[in-house]
Amino acid sequence: MSTRIVALFNLKPGVTTDQYEQWARTVDMPTVRALRSIAGFEVLRTTGTLGSDAAPPYQYIEIIDVADMGQFGADVATQAMQEIAAAFQGMVDVTFILTERV
């Protein structure tokens, strides 16, 4: 059974959308998508709040479909992934939510 991780986040002060999105396109997305444990990975920029003029509470959402959580643990423990995680944490304030189908 696969697990979907939803990451909700905002950029830290001083980090521009161009900086983050360039890094996401060239480093984060290709690296994460290449992990053996990953069935799918999307990064979404929020554009509004339905039915309201209010700004969304989060600037970005990541959806990570993990095919094998045991393998995912091994994948994220590698030096390369630790460096990517550190870079990500340096740019964003994030909450990771584990989900399962109802």
LOTOR-470117 format. One record per residue: residue in three letters; chain; x, y, z of N, C-alpha, C in turn. Coordinates in nm, 3 decimals. Layout:
N
+------+-------+---------+---------+---------+---------+---------+---------+---------+---------+---------+
! rest ! kette !   neast !  nnorth !     nup !  caeast ! canorth !    caup !   ceast !  cnorth !     cup !
+------+-------+---------+---------+---------+---------+---------+---------+---------+---------+---------+
!  ALA !     A !       X !       Y !       Z !       X !       Y !       Z !       X !       Y !       Z !
...
+------+-------+---------+---------+---------+---------+---------+---------+---------+---------+---------+
END
This chain:
102
+------+-------+---------+---------+---------+---------+---------+---------+---------+---------+---------+
! rest ! kette !   neast !  nnorth !     nup !  caeast ! canorth !    caup !   ceast !  cnorth !     cup !
+------+-------+---------+---------+---------+---------+---------+---------+---------+---------+---------+
!  MET !     A !   0.084 !  -0.118 !   0.000 !   0.000 !   0.000 !   0.000 !   0.089 !   0.124 !   0.000 !
!  SER !     A !   0.058 !   0.216 !  -0.087 !   0.140 !   0.336 !  -0.098 !   0.095 !   0.441 !   0.004 !
!  THR !     A !   0.184 !   0.533 !   0.031 !   0.158 !   0.644 !   0.122 !   0.174 !   0.773 !   0.044 !
!  ARG !     A !   0.086 !   0.866 !   0.066 !   0.098 !   0.998 !   0.006 !   0.138 !   1.095 !   0.115 !
!  ILE !     A !   0.247 !   1.168 !   0.090 !   0.291 !   1.273 !   0.181 !   0.255 !   1.406 !   0.117 !
!  VAL !     A !   0.189 !   1.491 !   0.193 !   0.154 !   1.624 !   0.146 !   0.238 !   1.723 !   0.226 !
!  ALA !     A !   0.314 !   1.805 !   0.155 !   0.397 !   1.907 !   0.220 !   0.336 !   2.044 !   0.189 !
!  LEU !     A !   0.305 !   2.119 !   0.294 !   0.250 !   2.253 !   0.281 !   0.358 !   2.350 !   0.327 !
!  PHE !     A !   0.390 !   2.450 !   0.243 !   0.500 !   2.537 !   0.285 !   0.495 !   2.675 !   0.223 !
!  ASN !     A !   0.567 !   2.764 !   0.294 !   0.590 !   2.901 !   0.251 !   0.740 !   2.923 !   0.244 !
!  LEU !     A !   0.780 !   3.014 !   0.157 !   0.921 !   3.048 !   0.147 !   0.963 !   3.130 !   0.268 !
!  LYS !     A !   1.086 !   3.110 !   0.311 !   1.140 !   3.189 !   0.421 !   1.168 !   3.331 !   0.371 !
!  PRO !     A !   1.168 !   3.427 !   0.463 !   1.202 !   3.564 !   0.423 !   1.337 !   3.569 !   0.352 !
!  GLY !     A !   1.342 !   3.644 !   0.244 !   1.465 !   3.658 !   0.168 !   1.480 !   3.558 !   0.055 !
!  VAL !     A !   1.396 !   3.454 !   0.051 !   1.400 !   3.355 !  -0.057 !   1.296 !   3.396 !  -0.161 !
!  THR !     A !   1.339 !   3.415 !  -0.285 !   1.245 !   3.457 !  -0.390 !   1.182 !   3.336 !  -0.457 !
!  THR !     A !   1.068 !   3.358 !  -0.519 !   1.003 !   3.249 !  -0.593 !   1.094 !   3.199 !  -0.705 !
!  ASP !     A !   1.166 !   3.290 !  -0.770 !   1.257 !   3.249 !  -0.877 !   1.367 !   3.157 !  -0.823 !
!  GLN !     A !   1.425 !   3.193 !  -0.709 !   1.531 !   3.110 !  -0.649 !   1.477 !   2.971 !  -0.618 !
!  TYR !     A !   1.364 !   2.967 !  -0.547 !   1.310 !   2.838 !  -0.506 !   1.270 !   2.754 !  -0.628 !
!  GLU !     A !   1.195 !   2.814 !  -0.720 !   1.144 !   2.736 !  -0.833 !   1.254 !   2.687 !  -0.926 !
!  GLN !     A !   1.359 !   2.764 !  -0.943 !   1.475 !   2.719 !  -1.023 !   1.538 !   2.597 !  -0.955 !
!  TRP !     A !   1.558 !   2.605 !  -0.824 !   1.615 !   2.493 !  -0.750 !   1.522 !   2.371 !  -0.757 !
!  ALA !     A !   1.392 !   2.394 !  -0.741 !   1.295 !   2.284 !  -0.744 !   1.299 !   2.212 !  -0.879 !
!  ARG !     A !   1.301 !   2.289 !  -0.988 !   1.300 !   2.230 !  -1.122 !   1.430 !   2.157 !  -1.156 !
!  THR !     A !   1.543 !   2.210 !  -1.112 !   1.671 !   2.155 !  -1.156 !   1.734 !   2.056 !  -1.059 !
!  VAL !     A !   1.695 !   2.064 !  -0.931 !   1.757 !   1.977 !  -0.830 !   1.654 !   1.887 !  -0.762 !
!  ASP !     A !   1.556 !   1.947 !  -0.698 !   1.462 !   1.872 !  -0.614 !   1.378 !   1.774 !  -0.694 !
!  MET !     A !   1.305 !   1.821 !  -0.792 !   1.213 !   1.733 !  -0.864 !   1.285 !   1.619 !  -0.937 !
!  PRO !     A !   1.392 !   1.645 !  -1.013 !   1.456 !   1.531 !  -1.080 !   1.517 !   1.430 !  -0.982 !
!  THR !     A !   1.572 !   1.479 !  -0.873 !   1.635 !   1.388 !  -0.776 !   1.531 !   1.303 !  -0.705 !
!  VAL !     A !   1.425 !   1.366 !  -0.655 !   1.322 !   1.291 !  -0.583 !   1.252 !   1.194 !  -0.676 !
!  ARG !     A !   1.219 !   1.237 !  -0.796 !   1.152 !   1.147 !  -0.891 !   1.236 !   1.026 !  -0.928 !
!  ALA !     A !   1.367 !   1.037 !  -0.916 !   1.456 !   0.925 !  -0.950 !   1.471 !   0.824 !  -0.836 !
!  LEU !     A !   1.422 !   0.855 !  -0.717 !   1.435 !   0.761 !  -0.604 !   1.353 !   0.635 !  -0.630 !
!  ARG !     A !   1.408 !   0.521 !  -0.592 !   1.339 !   0.393 !  -0.614 !   1.206 !   0.386 !  -0.543 !
!  SER !     A !   1.193 !   0.454 !  -0.429 !   1.073 !   0.446 !  -0.347 !   0.959 !   0.535 !  -0.395 !
!  ILE !     A !   0.984 !   0.622 !  -0.489 !   0.886 !   0.724 !  -0.528 !   0.804 !   0.679 !  -0.648 !
!  ALA !     A !   0.671 !   0.684 !  -0.632 !   0.579 !   0.653 !  -0.742 !   0.537 !   0.780 !  -0.814 !
!  GLY !     A !   0.546 !   0.894 !  -0.749 !   0.509 !   1.021 !  -0.810 !   0.548 !   1.137 !  -0.721 !
!  PHE !     A !   0.576 !   1.252 !  -0.784 !   0.616 !   1.370 !  -0.709 !   0.577 !   1.494 !  -0.788 !
!  GLU !     A !   0.499 !   1.581 !  -0.724 !   0.456 !   1.705 !  -0.786 !   0.483 !   1.821 !  -0.692 !
!  VAL !     A !   0.518 !   1.935 !  -0.750 !   0.529 !   2.059 !  -0.674 !   0.429 !   2.156 !  -0.737 !
!  LEU !     A !   0.342 !   2.210 !  -0.653 !   0.236 !   2.299 !  -0.700 !   0.249 !   2.435 !  -0.635 !
!  ARG !     A !   0.235 !   2.540 !  -0.715 !   0.231 !   2.677 !  -0.663 !   0.083 !   2.711 !  -0.644 !
!  THR !     A !   0.047 !   2.762 !  -0.527 !  -0.093 !   2.799 !  -0.505 !  -0.122 !   2.930 !  -0.577 !
!  THR !     A !  -0.248 !   2.944 !  -0.621 !  -0.286 !   3.062 !  -0.700 !  -0.404 !   3.138 !  -0.642 !
!  GLY !     A !  -0.469 !   3.084 !  -0.542 !  -0.583 !   3.153 !  -0.484 !  -0.657 !   3.064 !  -0.386 !
!  THR !     A !  -0.759 !   3.123 !  -0.328 !  -0.847 !   3.050 !  -0.236 !  -0.986 !   3.053 !  -0.297 !
!  LEU !     A !  -1.043 !   2.937 !  -0.322 !  -1.172 !   2.926 !  -0.388 !  -1.279 !   3.003 !  -0.312 !
!  GLY !     A !  -1.351 !   3.089 !  -0.382 !  -1.462 !   3.162 !  -0.323 !  -1.420 !   3.279 !  -0.237 !
!  SER !     A !  -1.294 !   3.319 !  -0.244 !  -1.245 !   3.426 !  -0.157 !  -1.133 !   3.503 !  -0.227 !
!  ASP !     A !  -1.116 !   3.626 !  -0.186 !  -1.003 !   3.706 !  -0.233 !  -0.883 !   3.691 !  -0.140 !
!  ALA !     A !  -0.899 !   3.615 !  -0.033 !  -0.791 !   3.597 !   0.064 !  -0.676 !   3.519 !   0.002 !
!  ALA !     A !  -0.556 !   3.552 !   0.043 !  -0.438 !   3.478 !  -0.003 !  -0.440 !   3.337 !   0.056 !
!  PRO !     A !  -0.395 !   3.238 !  -0.018 !  -0.387 !   3.102 !   0.037 !  -0.293 !   3.101 !   0.158 !
!  PRO !     A !  -0.318 !   3.012 !   0.253 !  -0.230 !   3.006 !   0.371 !  -0.091 !   2.952 !   0.339 !
!  TYR !     A !  -0.077 !   2.885 !   0.226 !   0.053 !   2.830 !   0.185 !   0.082 !   2.871 !   0.042 !
!  GLN !     A !   0.210 !   2.899 !   0.013 !   0.252 !   2.936 !  -0.122 !   0.270 !   2.815 !  -0.213 !
!  TYR !     A !   0.307 !   2.702 !  -0.154 !   0.337 !   2.582 !  -0.232 !   0.285 !   2.457 !  -0.162 !
!  ILE !     A !   0.262 !   2.355 !  -0.245 !   0.221 !   2.223 !  -0.197 !   0.303 !   2.120 !  -0.274 !
!  GLU !     A !   0.360 !   2.025 !  -0.203 !   0.423 !   1.910 !  -0.266 !   0.337 !   1.788 !  -0.238 !
!  ILE !     A !   0.322 !   1.704 !  -0.339 !   0.253 !   1.577 !  -0.322 !   0.353 !   1.469 !  -0.359 !
!  ILE !     A !   0.386 !   1.387 !  -0.260 !   0.488 !   1.283 !  -0.278 !   0.419 !   1.147 !  -0.260 !
!  ASP !     A !   0.414 !   1.069 !  -0.366 !   0.356 !   0.935 !  -0.359 !   0.469 !   0.835 !  -0.338 !
!  VAL !     A !   0.467 !   0.774 !  -0.220 !   0.571 !   0.680 !  -0.181 !   0.520 !   0.538 !  -0.199 !
!  ALA !     A !   0.586 !   0.463 !  -0.285 !   0.546 !   0.325 !  -0.311 !   0.590 !   0.230 !  -0.201 !
!  ASP !     A !   0.703 !   0.262 !  -0.136 !   0.760 !   0.173 !  -0.035 !   0.823 !   0.258 !   0.075 !
!  MET !     A !   0.759 !   0.266 !   0.191 !   0.808 !   0.351 !   0.299 !   0.942 !   0.302 !   0.354 !
!  GLY !     A !   0.964 !   0.171 !   0.356 !   1.093 !   0.119 !   0.401 !   1.205 !   0.166 !   0.310 !
!  GLN !     A !   1.183 !   0.154 !   0.180 !   1.282 !   0.201 !   0.083 !   1.297 !   0.353 !   0.090 !
!  PHE !     A !   1.186 !   0.423 !   0.114 !   1.190 !   0.570 !   0.126 !   1.283 !   0.611 !   0.240 !
!  GLY !     A !   1.273 !   0.541 !   0.353 !   1.362 !   0.569 !   0.465 !   1.508 !   0.553 !   0.425 !
!  ALA !     A !   1.539 !   0.448 !   0.350 !   1.675 !   0.426 !   0.303 !   1.716 !   0.533 !   0.202 !
!  ASP !     A !   1.624 !   0.569 !   0.114 !   1.653 !   0.670 !   0.012 !   1.685 !   0.806 !   0.074 !
!  VAL !     A !   1.605 !   0.848 !   0.170 !   1.626 !   0.982 !   0.228 !   1.745 !   0.986 !   0.324 !
!  ALA !     A !   1.798 !   0.870 !   0.361 !   1.914 !   0.866 !   0.450 !   2.046 !   0.886 !   0.376 !
!  THR !     A !   2.042 !   0.884 !   0.242 !   2.166 !   0.900 !   0.166 !   2.220 !   1.042 !   0.181 !
!  GLN !     A !   2.349 !   1.056 !   0.159 !   2.414 !   1.187 !   0.167 !   2.351 !   1.286 !   0.069 !
!  ALA !     A !   2.326 !   1.242 !  -0.053 !   2.267 !   1.331 !  -0.154 !   2.131 !   1.383 !  -0.109 !
!  MET !     A !   2.048 !   1.295 !  -0.055 !   1.915 !   1.339 !  -0.011 !   1.922 !   1.423 !   0.115 !
!  GLN !     A !   2.019 !   1.397 !   0.200 !   2.036 !   1.481 !   0.319 !   2.073 !   1.624 !   0.278 !
!  GLU !     A !   2.155 !   1.637 !   0.175 !   2.192 !   1.770 !   0.125 !   2.072 !   1.841 !   0.063 !
!  ILE !     A !   1.990 !   1.768 !  -0.011 !   1.870 !   1.827 !  -0.070 !   1.772 !   1.868 !   0.040 !
!  ALA !     A !   1.753 !   1.782 !   0.139 !   1.663 !   1.814 !   0.250 !   1.711 !   1.939 !   0.324 !
!  ALA !     A !   1.841 !   1.951 !   0.345 !   1.895 !   2.068 !   0.414 !   1.873 !   2.194 !   0.332 !
!  ALA !     A !   1.894 !   2.186 !   0.202 !   1.871 !   2.302 !   0.115 !   1.724 !   2.342 !   0.118 !
!  PHE !     A !   1.635 !   2.243 !   0.111 !   1.491 !   2.268 !   0.115 !   1.453 !   2.336 !   0.247 !
!  GLN !     A !   1.499 !   2.280 !   0.358 !   1.468 !   2.336 !   0.490 !   1.523 !   2.478 !   0.505 !
!  GLY !     A !   1.632 !   2.508 !   0.436 !   1.689 !   2.641 !   0.442 !   1.608 !   2.744 !   0.367 !
!  MET !     A !   1.524 !   2.698 !   0.274 !   1.444 !   2.789 !   0.192 !   1.300 !   2.804 !   0.237 !
!  VAL !     A !   1.248 !   2.705 !   0.311 !   1.104 !   2.702 !   0.338 !   1.072 !   2.672 !   0.484 !
!  ASP !     A !   0.952 !   2.711 !   0.522 !   0.891 !   2.666 !   0.649 !   0.784 !   2.566 !   0.607 !
!  VAL !     A !   0.801 !   2.439 !   0.645 !   0.720 !   2.330 !   0.590 !   0.656 !   2.246 !   0.698 !
!  THR !     A !   0.539 !   2.193 !   0.664 !   0.471 !   2.091 !   0.742 !   0.448 !   1.972 !   0.650 !
!  PHE !     A !   0.495 !   1.853 !   0.692 !   0.474 !   1.729 !   0.615 !   0.359 !   1.653 !   0.680 !
!  ILE !     A !   0.263 !   1.610 !   0.598 !   0.146 !   1.538 !   0.647 !   0.141 !   1.402 !   0.579 !
!  LEU !     A !   0.138 !   1.294 !   0.658 !   0.121 !   1.159 !   0.604 !  -0.027 !   1.133 !   0.583 !
!  THR !     A !  -0.063 !   1.072 !   0.473 !  -0.204 !   1.045 !   0.444 !  -0.224 !   0.900 !   0.400 !
!  GLU !     A !  -0.350 !   0.859 !   0.404 !  -0.389 !   0.731 !   0.346 !  -0.529 !   0.746 !   0.287 !
!  ARG !     A !  -0.562 !   0.661 !   0.193 !  -0.694 !   0.666 !   0.129 !  -0.804 !   0.623 !   0.226 !
!  VAL !     A !  -0.916 !   0.685 !   0.213 !  -1.033 !   0.652 !   0.295 !  -1.113 !   0.544 !   0.225 !
+------+-------+---------+---------+---------+---------+---------+---------+---------+---------+---------+
END
